[in-house]
Amino acid sequence: MDADGNEHDQVVLDRETAVRLVAFNTNAEQALDKLPSTVQNTIPEHHELEERNKQRIPPPKSGNLHTLLEEANERYPNHCVVVMPSGGNHMGGGMGSGIMMHPLALPHNATKPTAATMRASRRGDYTLSCLTYCGYGHPYMDLDGALVVRFI
């Protein structure tokens, strides 16, 4: 989502462009209150997020998706976002493993959004991914190819 509240599946950047990534946990009410109103007004409601989950997360072999996700949210309320090269599991950790940006912690009780600035220095496509295990839906908490850095 950009500063005007427009949601994007992918953002294309020219090399050497500086990008400010602002992230938040949707359960962190105080952090959400500090976002620009254009962004606040476009954050999906709980039922809309559940519909997205149904589209992205396969149904469990046993149990109910809604129940499993609610239990996961209670047991694992915190998240962490990282930017890494697309196309594979880069969970090895550390900046040498291909991570483009240090992980941003997204605690459920944050009082403000978390922000970091990174420079698009290497050509390729990058995935936004949750680095903190957060229950049943965790393997599906990524946006593959969400950032593309191109040569100009």
MARLUM-54023 format. One line per 5 residues: their letters; for each residue x, y, z of N, C-alpha, C. Coordinates in steps of 0.001 Angstrom, whole numbers, padded with zeros to 6 digits. Layout:
! residues N
A) X Y Z X Y Z X Y Z ~ ...
This chain:
! residues 152
MDADG) 000855 -001155 000000 000000 000000 000000 000915 001236 000000 ~ 000579 002181 -000827 001407 003383 -000858 000841 004436 000103 ~ 001483 005583 000171 001091 006632 001128 -000307 007179 000853 ~ -000811 006980 -000364 -002161 007428 -000698 -003216 006364 -000405 ~ -002776 005196 000097 -003710 004134 000425 -004018 003206 -000732
NEHDQ) -003271 003307 -001824 -003484 002415 -002962 -002714 001115 -002735 ~ -003416 000012 -002898 -002785 -001291 -002689 -002155 -001765 -003994 ~ -000935 -002283 -003900 -000203 -002773 -005066 000255 -004199 -004811 ~ 000147 -005043 -005835 000694 -006392 -005731 002197 -006377 -005966 ~ 002660 -005356 -006702 004070 -005278 -007049 004471 -003814 -007217
VVLDR) 005673 -003499 -006782 006243 -002162 -006949 007542 -002321 -007732 ~ 007684 -001583 -008822 008884 -001649 -009657 009724 -000414 -009359 ~ 011009 -000665 -009068 011937 000404 -008689 013106 000446 -009649 ~ 013635 001644 -009871 014892 001770 -010592 016025 001555 -009604 ~ 017145 001018 -010112 018303 000813 -009237 018681 002109 -008550
ETAVR) 019147 001965 -007319 019606 003053 -006463 018481 003924 -005922 ~ 017233 003519 -006130 016106 004238 -005549 016027 003918 -004058 ~ 015848 004931 -003238 015651 004721 -001806 014163 004469 -001560 ~ 013873 003449 -000770 012498 003074 -000461 012324 003074 001049 ~ 011276 003701 001517 010943 003674 002941 009792 002690 003118
LVAFN) 010063 001619 003825 009068 000590 004099 008502 000828 005487 ~ 007191 001023 005560 006498 001202 006830 005619 -000022 007014 ~ 005816 -000725 008123 005092 -001968 008373 004417 -001901 009736 ~ 003366 -002699 009887 002616 -002687 011141 001889 -004005 011300 ~ 001605 -004334 012523 000803 -005491 012873 -000640 -004999 012926
TNAEQ) -001555 -005654 012222 -002938 -005156 012176 -003632 -005227 013532 ~ -003020 -005894 014515 -003579 -005929 015871 -003020 -004823 016765 ~ -002087 -004052 016275 -001459 -002977 017064 -002253 -001689 016875 ~ -003312 -001537 017659 -004229 -000407 017491 -003530 000954 017567 ~ -002614 001132 018528 -001934 002427 018661 -001074 002722 017434
ALDKL) -000441 001690 016888 000375 001883 015684 -000512 002240 014495 ~ -001651 001585 014373 -002570 001876 013269 -003067 003320 013333 ~ -003282 003813 014541 -003754 005189 014713 -002740 006222 014224 ~ -001477 005863 014140 -000434 006805 013720 -000208 006799 012204 ~ -000880 005892 011496 -000746 005854 010038 -001530 007011 009418
PSTVQ) -001128 007464 008233 -001921 008500 007556 -003358 008007 007354 ~ -004321 008905 007432 -005727 008509 007308 -006007 007839 005969 ~ -005287 008236 004907 -005494 007596 003606 -005150 006118 003660 ~ -004173 005750 004482 -003808 004341 004649 -004769 003668 005623 ~ -005051 004314 006746 -005982 003737 007734 -007309 003348 007098
NTIPE) -007816 004210 006236 -009128 003982 005635 -009153 002823 004651 ~ -008005 002358 004211 -007973 001270 003225 -007498 -000053 003803 ~ -007173 -000086 005087 -006783 -001364 005705 -008022 -002248 005747 ~ -007910 -003464 005219 -009084 -004338 005179 -009634 -004634 006576 ~ -010952 -004725 006656 -011625 -005129 007888 -011323 -006599 008154
HHELE) -011591 -007039 009381 -011293 -008414 009780 -011926 -009439 008831 ~ -013192 -009246 008471 -013861 -010214 007591 -013235 -010217 006193 ~ -012729 -009066 005725 -012048 -009017 004430 -010717 -009759 004486 ~ -010007 -009622 005602 -008759 -010370 005773 -009028 -011869 005792 ~ -010123 -012274 006425 -010468 -013697 006451 -010752 -014212 005043
ERNKQ) -011408 -013424 004211 -011660 -013836 002827 -010348 -013984 002064 ~ -009419 -013059 002275 -008098 -013173 001633 -007394 -014437 002089 ~ -007487 -014715 003392 -006861 -015934 003914 -007426 -017171 003234 ~ -008722 -017213 003022 -009347 -018366 002363 -008813 -018547 000948 ~ -008473 -017432 000292 -007953 -017498 -001072 -006487 -017926 -001107
RIPPP) -005722 -017586 -000095 -004271 -017838 -000108 -003839 -019085 000645 ~ -004612 -019477 001643 -004195 -020563 002532 -005056 -021789 002263 ~ -004429 -022927 001964 -005228 -024123 001710 -005986 -024565 002962 ~ -007166 -025169 002768 -007927 -025622 003930 -007153 -026696 004693 ~ -007267 -026686 006006 -006560 -027693 006801 -007160 -029083 006592
KSGNL) -006332 -030111 006806 -006819 -031490 006680 -007823 -031807 007771 ~ -007618 -031201 008929 -008588 -031375 010004 -008787 -030024 010680 ~ -009991 -029763 011098 -010287 -028495 011745 -010798 -027465 010765 ~ -010977 -026269 011262 -011570 -025166 010533 -010509 -024083 010344 ~ -010372 -023556 009132 -009363 -022535 008848 -009513 -021338 009778
HTLLE) -010715 -020837 009937 -010957 -019685 010806 -010469 -019972 012227 ~ -010826 -021130 012761 -010439 -021487 014129 -008920 -021599 014249 ~ -008285 -022259 013282 -006822 -022402 013328 -006118 -021053 013273 ~ -006608 -020155 012432 -005978 -018839 012331 -006209 -018005 013584 ~ -007391 -018097 014176 -007666 -017377 015432 -006766 -017904 016552
EANER) -006613 -019233 016636 -005729 -019827 017649 -004285 -019390 017424 ~ -003861 -019366 016167 -002500 -018925 015848 -002292 -017472 016248 ~ -003284 -016637 015995 -003191 -015218 016358 -003060 -015041 017866 ~ -003745 -015866 018632 -003649 -015786 020096 -002308 -016302 020593 ~ -001830 -017415 020030 -000564 -018007 020478 000655 -017258 019968
YPNHC) 000566 -016726 018740 001706 -016069 018090 001267 -014693 017576 ~ 001060 -013719 018457 000508 -012430 018016 001511 -011521 017303 ~ 002790 -011826 017383 003807 -010952 016799 004262 -011470 015442 ~ 004704 -010552 014609 005198 -010900 013281 006503 -010147 013034 ~ 007141 -010442 011919 008392 -009786 011543 008472 -009837 010020
VVVMP) 008681 -008708 009370 008758 -008685 007915 010214 -008511 007480 ~ 010542 -009197 006378 011878 -009113 005818 011741 -009049 004297 ~ 012704 -008430 003643 012759 -008392 002182 013915 -009277 001767 ~ 013622 -010269 000906 014667 -011199 000457 014466 -011517 -001022 ~ 015506 -012021 -001691 015340 -012370 -003102 014229 -013396 -003284
SGGNH) 013465 -013257 -004348 012390 -014207 -004640 012966 -015513 -005166 ~ 012140 -016546 -005098 012502 -017816 -005727 013253 -018761 -004836 ~ 012763 -019031 -003661 013409 -020020 -002820 013331 -019651 -001370 ~ 013660 -020599 -000557 013629 -020395 000884 014960 -019801 001317 ~ 014932 -018580 001769 016152 -017883 002212 016123 -017674 003713
MGGGM) 015522 -018600 004436 015339 -018423 005872 016614 -018667 006672 ~ 017754 -018807 006006 019001 -019052 006716 019389 -017910 007627 ~ 018912 -016716 007341 019172 -015580 008206 020460 -014866 007864 ~ 020589 -013659 008371 021798 -012878 008183 021818 -012148 006855 ~ 022507 -011045 006807 022545 -010227 005606 023251 -010944 004454
GSGIM) 024142 -011882 004740 024833 -012599 003685 023970 -013634 002995 ~ 022790 -013922 003525 021934 -014964 002959 021023 -014421 001867 ~ 021202 -013201 001464 020373 -012630 000425 019326 -011677 000964 ~ 019259 -011515 002263 018288 -010582 002816 018709 -009174 002429 ~ 017753 -008414 001881 018039 -007061 001394 017874 -006029 002502
MHPLA) 017145 -006391 003539 016846 -005441 004607 016788 -006201 005920 ~ 017333 -005615 006984 017221 -006246 008295 015749 -006452 008625 ~ 015407 -007550 009288 014004 -007804 009638 013419 -006683 010494 ~ 012136 -006391 010240 011409 -005398 011015 010439 -006132 011936 ~ 010615 -005965 013236 009711 -006592 014200 008364 -005880 014162
LPHNA) 007288 -006676 014218 005931 -006137 014195 005152 -006677 015392 ~ 005473 -006167 016585 004764 -006663 017772 003299 -006234 017784 ~ 002461 -007060 018383 001023 -006775 018446 000704 -005592 019346 ~ 001635 -005232 020214 001402 -004122 021140 002240 -002885 020795 ~ 002663 -002768 019545 003471 -001612 019121 002659 -000328 019266
TKPTA) 003349 000737 019620 002676 002031 019765 002840 002904 018518 ~ 003669 002458 017576 003833 003180 016316 004245 002184 015239 ~ 004021 002513 013978 004466 001624 012899 005985 001496 012903 ~ 006480 000416 012374 007909 000186 012244 008327 000644 010848 ~ 009459 001323 010739 009882 001831 009431 011371 001600 009220
ATMRA) 011730 001422 007971 013139 001290 007589 013293 001808 006168 ~ 014444 002352 005878 014751 002803 004526 015808 001882 003950 ~ 015585 001467 002721 016565 000617 002038 016801 001187 000651 ~ 017941 000843 000088 018292 001293 -001254 018223 000086 -002184 ~ 017551 000262 -003302 017415 -000802 -004295 018724 -000901 -005068
SRRGD) 019654 -001685 -004561 020997 -001697 -005133 021265 -002858 -006077 ~ 020478 -003928 -006002 020708 -005093 -006866 019479 -005394 -007700 ~ 019723 -005624 -008989 018627 -005960 -009889 018022 -007304 -009490 ~ 016713 -007434 -009631 016036 -008692 -009351 014672 -008449 -008754 ~ 014010 -009551 -008419 012728 -009395 -007748 012842 -009942 -006339
YTLSC) 012087 -009322 -005445 012214 -009577 -004016 010852 -009871 -003402 ~ 010891 -010677 -002373 009693 -011107 -001674 009635 -010460 -000299 ~ 008446 -009994 000081 008184 -009574 001458 007685 -010814 002178 ~ 008297 -011144 003295 007940 -012383 003974 007941 -012203 005483 ~ 007084 -012963 006163 007063 -012980 007627 008167 -013926 008085
LTYCG) 009054 -013446 008912 010198 -014231 009357 009963 -014895 010717 ~ 008914 -014483 011428 008610 -015026 012755 007505 -016061 012627 ~ 007758 -017277 013102 006712 -018304 013029 005463 -017790 013732 ~ 004333 -017898 013047 003090 -017332 013591 001909 -018276 013413 ~ 002162 -019565 013423 001067 -020520 013411 000724 -021050 012038
YGHPY) -000498 -021585 011927 -000938 -022326 010751 -000720 -021584 009429 ~ -001022 -020326 009345 -000922 -019598 008084 000469 -019089 007742 ~ 001450 -019313 008615 002790 -018739 008419 003411 -019029 007050 ~ 003364 -020269 006550 004020 -020519 005257 003442 -019708 004098 ~ 002289 -019095 004293 001628 -018350 003223 001703 -016846 003427
MDLDG) 002491 -016416 004411 002620 -014983 004693 003801 -014401 003926 ~ 003653 -014356 002624 004672 -013710 001808 004019 -013117 000574 ~ 004693 -012152 000013 004286 -011542 -001248 005459 -011726 -002207 ~ 005428 -012828 -002941 006517 -013180 -003843 006597 -012178 -004991 ~ 007778 -011628 -005215 007974 -010675 -006294 007325 -009324 -006062
ALVVR) 007096 -008976 -004799 006415 -007716 -004481 007259 -006494 -004852 ~ 008572 -006628 -004810 009471 -005538 -005201 010325 -006019 -006368 ~ 010409 -005207 -007413 011248 -005532 -008567 012205 -004365 -008751 ~ 013500 -004675 -008792 014521 -003657 -009044 015034 -003892 -010458 ~ 014944 -002879 -011287 015343 -003016 -012675 016506 -002099 -012995
FI) 017181 -002384 -014102 018184 -001469 -014630 017458 -000403 -015441 ~ 017946 000821 -015373 017311 001873 -016188 018130 002146 -017421
